[in-house]
Amino acid sequence: MRISTSQIFQNGIDVIQRQQAEISRTQNQLGTGRRILSPSDDPSGSVQALQFESRIDQTKQFQRNGGLAEQRLRLTEVTLASVGDGLQRIRELSVKANNATETDETRRYIAGEMQQVLNSLVDLGNTRDANGEYLFAGYKSQTQPFVMKDGEVKYQGDDNARQVDISPVRKLAVGDPGNAVFGDAGLPGALKDGNGTFTTLPGDENEGSGVIGGGSVVDRKAWQEAVDAASGELSYSVTFADDGETFTVQAFENGTPVNTAPFDELPVDAPFKSGESIAFNGISFDIKGTPKVDDEFTIRPSKPQSLFTGVQNIIDALQSPVGTSTAPVNNAINRGLSELDSALGHVLDTRATVGARLNALENQDNLNRDQILQLETTISEIRDLDYAEAISRFNLQQVGLQAAQQSYTQVARLTLFDYIR
């Protein structure tokens, strides 16, 4: 077959260009550190690398979510700590006011300080995060959750807790609705009046010096059986007779007396001794002082009540003139102290849940970091360059290019004119 001079030249140029292209590709690999420069280099490996990169981006987004959640939860924890400090101060002032040496004037001074603490508690309930969103408004993060109207704190948020994704299968609450933390939501574990189980109340017409304590549950099963046995709203009355020397306990369902089991064995005309425990249907409390005939005290199951209302009730009692007997204000303070203890415990429980969520965030962040490291290692094995092999290949390609260039120059000088004399 005939091979023309132009064909020889073209073949030589083609070989040189191929060698240059291979060297250029190897140079790009060495410069980028990647074996796969385009999907055509390794279609299967390219698809795998893209999938892993997507997983890494998703996991990093979960980490960013966790970082924002951590900031919000830490602010929540600090805020709740301040709420606890405020409630503790109100408790100290209540104990101070519950003293026979205090006068109407000094009690008003104490109430004034309590009012300032209450205002600060409302401000804490309206705390905002770095984005200007309210911590305790639920989903209504742009709505101020607590406002003071006519001497009463109203909640304007909702019952929902905001959540963020911290993994493909896990969500975490980054806040608590304000009515669950501070208020009367009626949600499981929400704050209630009295001691959280039942409330003790003095009668409005009482004339004696009897002061009822907050009481406690001594047999929760017996108490619950009594509540379940009532066909309506349960309450008890403790009524005094015989110059306050005896008392009778009567159970009521929706205001109607009931004497069926387990209410048929309540104390009747029982002797009264100041400070001595009175117990029935799983509960116990005491009454101190000297009640008069027909003085009455009421015991009923606790109802949802915000801590703001509990504090305001104490303030209102301290601002009212006492008159000849301090029993009304003492009763109000005793009830308030029980509610403050419940509120402090409730706030501590909420802080504990916030701490648990912070621990969960930390654990999930460590898992996400490990997952990212594993994915990046796998991508490196698929896509990254073996430098030793690439450098050897680059040197070999250089030798091939040099040989092609030298052979081309030798062949280019071969013409018939060199042999004509």
WONOR-V789125 format. One record per backbone hydrogen bond with DSSP energy under -0.5 kcal/mol. CO is the residue of the C=O (numbers start at 0). NH is the residue of the N-H. Records with the same first field share a line. If there is no record, write none. Layout:
CO = NH / NH
//
This chain:
1 = 3
3 = 7
4 = 8
5 = 9
6 = 10
7 = 11
8 = 12
9 = 13
10 = 14
11 = 15
12 = 16
13 = 17
14 = 18
15 = 19
16 = 20
17 = 21
18 = 22
19 = 23
20 = 24
21 = 25
22 = 26
23 = 27
24 = 28
25 = 29
26 = 30
27 = 31
28 = 32 / 33
32 = 384
34 = 36
37 = 40 / 41
38 = 41
41 = 45
42 = 46
43 = 47
44 = 48
45 = 49
46 = 50
47 = 51
48 = 52
49 = 53
50 = 54
51 = 55
52 = 56
53 = 57
54 = 58
55 = 59
56 = 60
57 = 61
58 = 62
59 = 63
60 = 64
61 = 65
62 = 66
63 = 67
64 = 68
65 = 69
66 = 70
67 = 71
68 = 72
69 = 73
70 = 74
71 = 75
72 = 76
73 = 77
74 = 78
75 = 79
76 = 80
77 = 81
78 = 82
79 = 83
80 = 84
81 = 85
82 = 86
83 = 87
84 = 88
85 = 89
86 = 90
87 = 91
88 = 92
89 = 93
90 = 94
91 = 95
92 = 96
93 = 97
96 = 98
98 = 101
102 = 106
103 = 107
104 = 108
105 = 109
106 = 110
107 = 111
108 = 112
109 = 113
110 = 114
111 = 115
112 = 116
113 = 117
114 = 118
115 = 119
116 = 120
117 = 121
118 = 122
119 = 123
120 = 124
121 = 125
122 = 125
123 = 126
126 = 134
128 = 131
132 = 128
133 = 136
135 = 177
136 = 139 / 157
138 = 140
139 = 142
140 = 133
144 = 155 / 156
146 = 148 / 153
148 = 151
151 = 148 / 153
153 = 146
159 = 161
161 = 173 / 174
163 = 171
166 = 169
169 = 165 / 166
171 = 163
176 = 179 / 180
177 = 181 / 182
178 = 184
181 = 306 / 307
182 = 184 / 190
186 = 189
190 = 304
192 = 195
196 = 301
197 = 194
198 = 299
200 = 297
202 = 205
210 = 287
215 = 217 / 283
218 = 222
219 = 223
220 = 224
221 = 225
222 = 226
223 = 227
224 = 228
225 = 229
232 = 253
233 = 300
234 = 251
235 = 298
236 = 238 / 249
237 = 296
238 = 247
239 = 293
240 = 244 / 245
241 = 244
244 = 271
245 = 240
246 = 269
247 = 238
249 = 236
250 = 257
251 = 234
252 = 255
255 = 252
257 = 250
259 = 262
262 = 265
266 = 248
269 = 246
272 = 275
275 = 286
276 = 278
277 = 284
279 = 282
281 = 217 / 218
282 = 279
283 = 215
284 = 277
285 = 212
286 = 274
287 = 210
289 = 208
291 = 294
294 = 239
295 = 202
296 = 237
297 = 200
298 = 235
299 = 198
302 = 192
305 = 309
306 = 310
307 = 311
308 = 312
309 = 313
310 = 314
311 = 315
312 = 316
313 = 317
314 = 318
315 = 319
316 = 319
321 = 324
325 = 329
326 = 330
327 = 331
328 = 332
329 = 333
330 = 334
331 = 335
332 = 336
333 = 337
334 = 338
335 = 339
336 = 340
337 = 341
338 = 342
339 = 343
340 = 344
341 = 345
342 = 346
343 = 347
344 = 348
345 = 349
346 = 350
347 = 351
348 = 352
349 = 353
350 = 354
351 = 355
352 = 356
353 = 357
354 = 358
355 = 359
356 = 360
357 = 361
358 = 362
359 = 363
360 = 364
361 = 365
362 = 366
363 = 367
364 = 368
365 = 369
366 = 370
367 = 371
368 = 372
369 = 373
370 = 374
371 = 375
372 = 376
373 = 377
374 = 378
375 = 379
376 = 380
377 = 381
378 = 382 / 383
379 = 383
382 = 34 / 35
384 = 386
385 = 389
386 = 390
387 = 391
388 = 392
389 = 393
390 = 394
391 = 395
392 = 396
393 = 397
394 = 398
395 = 399
396 = 400
397 = 401
398 = 402
399 = 403
400 = 404
401 = 405
402 = 406
403 = 407
404 = 408
405 = 409
406 = 410
407 = 411
408 = 412
409 = 412
410 = 413
412 = 414
414 = 417
415 = 418
416 = 419
//
